[in-house]
Every structure is written in C-alpha cells, then in structure tokens.
Amino acid sequence: MENNEYLEVFIEESKEHIQSLNDQLLILEKEPENMGTVGEIFRSAHTLKGMAATMGYQDLADLTHKMENVLDLVRNDQLKITTAIIDVIFQAVDQLEGMVLDIVDGGDGSSDVQGLVNKLQAIESKEDPESINTQEAPTTNEKTSPSIYGHFNQLDQFETAILDQSLESSHYNLEIKVKLNENCLLKAARVYMVFEVLEQVGEVIKSDPSVQELEEENFELEFHVLLVTKDTPEEVKKKILKVSEIEEVTVSVFDHHKQESISSTTESEAEDAGIENRTENKQQTDNKKKTTKAVTSKTIRVNIDRLDGLMNLFEELVIDRGRLEQISSSLKHAELQETVERMTRISGDLQNIILNMRMVPIEQVFNRFPRMVRQLSKDLGKKINLEIVGAETELDRTVIDEIGDPLVHLIRNALDHGVETPENRKANGKNEEGHLLLKAYHSGNHVFIEISDDGAGINRDKVVSKAIANKVITDEEASQLSDKQVYQLIMSSGFSTADVISDVSGRGVGLDVVKNTIESLGGSITIESEEGKGSLFSIQLPLTLSIISVLLVEVEKEKYAVPLSSIIETAIINKNDILNAHNKKVIDFRGKVVPLIDLKNVFEVPTEEEDDELYSVVIIRKGDKMAGLVVDTFIGQQEIVLKSLGDYLGNVFAISGATILGDGQVALIVDTNTLIN
Amino acid sequence: MEEVSNYKSIVIELDKEEYAIPVEVVGAIERMQHITRVPKTASFVKGVINLRGVVTPIIDLRERFGMSSIESTDSTRIIIVQMENFSVGFIVDAAYDVLDIPEESIEPAPKVIGTVDADYIEGVAKVGKRLIMLLQLDRVLSQESFVNAKGLEG
C-alpha cells in the first residue's frame, strides 16, 4: 500500500503531537483559564485525528475525535476544566500513545477505546447534551467529499474560531478563487507556488479542493482558498498574479457568519470591535504562527545509520588527509602544502558539522518526565513540584537513546523514597510540596545530569544495616566506609531501603542496573545526601560516544589508547619507589597506596627483557579505586573515533574497542574499568 | 553448495596445497599489511587491520589448520571474506584467480586428509592434475572450534 511511505512520517508526527498534548495538558492543569493552551491542545488533537483517519486507523481517529469534542466545549466556555476531566484526557492520550506504539511495532493500532470514548462522552453530555448534535457537524464535514458542499459553507468550529479571531484582530478573511491557464502543464507546481505566496502573506485556513487533492492534481482549473491575512484583497491578488500561467484571480472578503461574500467596508467595524481584545488575540495568533513555523521549518529526518555512514566515510577522509599532510611536508611543494592546508581546515569544519548533526537536545528525554511525575505524585499521594533546567543541553544521539530508562528510575526513586508525604513534610517544618530538580549542563567534555530532591535524604544507618543484612558488606567493613561509600551501596545489586516494597520502585533491582547502564555509556554516577534535607544523584556522561579523547601509549611496539576520562594523571616513577604489598607491586601515590598493573603482562606483549630504571605510569580510576598502568612511553593526547572490534571477536578481555590512527593502523582502546577490580 | 553445477571459487595456496573459497563471499584480496595484535584471543587470530575504515579481524589459516606458520612473502595475501554478520580476513600463502570447478568433479571429503581435521573440508575436487579442497567457511570460523583455544579469555 502506498500508505507505507507515509507511515514513518505519520508515526513521527503523531509522537510529536502526543508529546505536545502532554505538555499542553500539564500547562492547562496549572492554568485552567488559559484558552491559548486549549487551542493548542485542540489543534494537536485535530491534526492527529486527521492523520489517523487518512491512514485508516479508525480507533485512533474515534478517540481523538471524542477528545476533540470535549476540548471544544472547553474552548467555547461550555465546560470548565477540572482535574477529573484532565485525568480522563490524560488517559486518552496514554491510550493514543499505546496505539501509536502498536503501529510502530507493526500492529494495526486498534485498541478497545470504547471505555474512554464513553467517559469522554459522559463529560461531554453531562454539561451540555445539545452540544453532541453540534459536534456531529465537523465529523460529517470531514467525511463527506468536498464536492457536496459549496466552497466554504461548512467550516468546523475551529476554523470558525480562527476566522472570528482574525476579524477581531483586524485581519482580512479572504476567499480567493484562482483559475489556472488552460495550457498549464504542471498544475500542482503552480498550486504550490500560489500557496507559497499565500503563506507569505497570511495563513491558509482551508482550500477547496483539499490540499492533498490539489497536490495530486485532482482538480480542473479552478481552486478556492480561504486565507487569513493582513494584506488588502488587492495586494493579495497582485501577488498571486505574479505566479505565471494563472488565468484569473478573484479575491473577495469572506464572512463565515453569512457564508457569503460581502464588501470590505464592514471590515472597519470589525477593526473597532477588535481593539480591546487585540493584545490577547495577538498572543494567540503569535502562538499559532509559531506552531505553523515549527511544522514548516526546514528540517528533514535522517536515519541515524546514514549519519553513521557519513561519519565513517569522513573518518576515511581524515586518515587520507593525514597522509596527504605527511606527503606534502616531505615534498616541500609550496602550492601543494597550501592546498592541503586549506583542505585540512575545510575538513575540520566538516567534522564539526557532522558531529553536531548527531547531537540532540536532552529535552527529548526530559519532556516525558512532567507527565510521569504528575502521575506518580498522584499515585503516591505526594505533592511534587518538578523543575527542569537545561533541557536544551545537547548530547550524542546514542547517549540520549540509552539514558532515558536510568533517569526514569532515578526519578521514581526520588519520588518514592526521597520526597516524604505532605503530612510528614509538614511535621518536619517543610513546605508541603516537595521539590524535584532535574538539571543538565555541559562541563568540559562531559554532560552532567543532576536529579536532586528536598526529601528525607539517605539514612546512613539504615543503609548500613540493610547492606549487612543483605550480605553486601560485613560489619567490619561498614565501620570504615565514608558516607559517600555508604551511599554508593544503595546501587549494589539486591538492595532496597524502602521499608515497604511498592509498585513504583523498591524491588532492589533498579539502582544497580542504573549504575551499570551509565557505566557502560562511559559515565559515572555519584550520590550526595544530607539526612532530612534531600539527596542529589549526579550523572556524568561523555558528550559523545563515537569520538573520545585518549592518551596514546606505547607498550613495546604496540600502541594502546587509554580513555582520558578515566585518567587522573601520568607519572614517571623510579624503580626504587615501587613497593611490594602481599606480592603485588604498589606505589605510594600522593599518600594513597595504588596497585600497579603492567600492561605488558596483561596483554602478553612479546618483550625483550630489558629493565628500565624509570617506569611510566598512567594513574587511572574507577569510582574511588585507583590503579597505575605501567607502559613504556606516552605518545600524547588525541581525539579518536571509537570503532568496534566486530562481531567475530566479540568481547576481548580489557579491550573496549579499536580506533584507526593517522597512519592507518589500528590501535586498541584499553577498557580501564575491567582492569580495576 | 551441493546443488551448484559449477562451483565458482577463488583458489588459495596453503603449505603447497590448494584450497577453494566460494567466490560470492570473497569481498577483497589484500596484500599483507600491518596487523594490530589483539591480546588474549586464539592463537590463530593474528589481530585486526584497518580495511577501509572497518576494523577487521585477521585469521592465519595456516595456524587455524594446524600447519606451521611462516614469515610472509611477496605472494602472501589476505582474503577478506564477508560472512553474514561480520567480515574476517584469512592470511594465505598465495591466491590465484577464479576457477570454475565442475560439480561432477567434486567428491566428498575423504575421512583422512593428512593431519587436518576434516570437518571444515566440504569436498575435494580433481581439476586436471590439481587436487583442490573446498572449504566450509562456517566450520573454519565456527565458535566451538576456537572456544578451547580462546580459553584464556575466561
């Protein structure tokens, strides 16, 4: 079916609309009087309905239709927003999301929507039974073919509302009849050009035949457009006539109340009437403009695989560039050198662009949290104010994809275990409403994501006793642990401090998974907490997974890359400073005993026995643990592109991947996390 | 492969014997180049090379077949083989051109061929005076066969 090619677009856009529904509903809940928001919600629901109907997802369309009806009542002041209504709408949005996900998974998006439809119906009819009848109009309107009605005799209520609004804000509502030249070959192209002109001067509300039919050249020579604009009919006409192959343009003022054209003199009255409402309306039109802009803004969706392919090819180019640089410097040919230099600069810019393309604002992950927090705080009977800071912070797409679940878990955790119930908070002299702060920011080559709450904090004794009970640590160990180390314990497997195991969290399998995921992304997580004041979970992540900074080292004739993120510093150590502790070589490094790991032994590098007096050591860390890697020479710091070793070799001990150096050779990347244990 | 009437293959040489690799899976034939050793892998895994931006593991077929390994010469080649999910390179003594082996000349592998374990030999073809052994690549690369050798990895 030809729908298939639209399916992807449908899914993406549906997701966007559902997200926007969620966002706007949250705003609406806080500001029930905000009609602009209702308008937005209505718009999203309406588009969704239209798309679903086009794609043949009937259940989806039915549900959105009912939603739309309820929203319409709200918009027309026939219904007051209550939490109960918002709840039902949220449920509906959830179901919509489920259906869209089903479609993503290859399902047909059908689902039993009857329950929700009835609920929405109940809301609808309880307030104003008559409205059902009026509501039917737009649906039939959508379903009947355009040929049945006149040009714009039947507008749905939303369209009418826009027209009303535009009149109030002294815009013109114009009905435009465009007749194309008989010899016009590419009718669709001309139509497109006309629409482009129209969109520059105003907003197209409706067209007859529909835009889709126009695109398919499914019309004779004439078409009608309903336009809201600031320009006078004359100006609009002139502008349209600039498009070639147009035979005739008739522009008249459209009055949807009388549904017939009237002279433009009445406009002045409308203008007078509109002045008082202008500010408010202006805001609304502005909002609307913004959304239209967002839809039409020049973005394309690109499959991430293609970007990866681009990246791979570019890396090839970089390697060749390195070779060219070498050749040109050895040839000492001035012109060649100049060209190569230019090429280097350009490819440097190119590299930045390609890397930036993979960056996505973390908003994508964050924007589902307000909804989740709302639901959770309801379920848990807690009051929570979620604050999000730095949602625009950009991260590599691969990291974004992975980081969602861990964050969900941490937030659930903070709400369930962190923030206390309103009664408890009151008793402790705190504000009834708990505060949850979600913050993302860049720092150096890393992105930090912090989740902090002003809840109960972590009870050290409770953690310790639980850890001992669960045999995570022993009695003796417990007394020696610092607070920070104790907090880290809650992320070890088989651990849950909540007294009552709840649905939300507390199965004790979560936090260790969170920790593992973050570490597998090359990041780390730390916990700070003060009892009674709250806790802070701080996640540190690399900006990108595909390009990392490393220290290149040499062991005999082999080159290895050690990720800079795990290096504390490098040191040259005299042989005499190496101590023996329990048959292990250790050094005293800034007052700490650090075990030495000889890369030669770990990697079984073929060696010629030759003992140096001085050892080059890279001090690495994993959490609080440190180790010194003994290498032969440090080559230097470099940005490298991470590559996998491929499926055939699978997981190789202490090697996390490979990279291609400037000379075209492969260097292996040391997995420092497995070395420290 | 049994139903193919003409077995199109690339003939390679290992220790003076000839072997055939089906031509469809051969992605490229490369000259010997620098191989980066990957520690703690099976002994016949020589390491990885940069094959046009893709890190590709290299297997020494001599060692895989239990022959003594030799220094590379001018004729040493790396045959890049594309399997379903990955590609690997085989180091061989030499690679000759493509040969059409008529199906009727292919016989099932004899129970004993020298010292080599016969499970990765699919059959033997007699072409003129040449005796060519057809390789069963899945077996050559099979995980089990080098799990033992890889044991170190733990």
Interface residues (C-beta under 8 A of the other chain):
Chain A: N312 L313 E315 E316 I319 E558 K559 V602 F603 E604 V605 K643 S644 L645 G646 D647 Y648 L649 N651 V652 F653 A654 I655 A658 I660 G664 Q665 V666 A667 L668
Chain B: H34 T36 R37 V38 P39 K40 T41 V45 G47 V48 I49 N50 R52 G53 V54 V55 T56 P57 M83 N85 F86 S87 V88 L141 L152 E153 G154
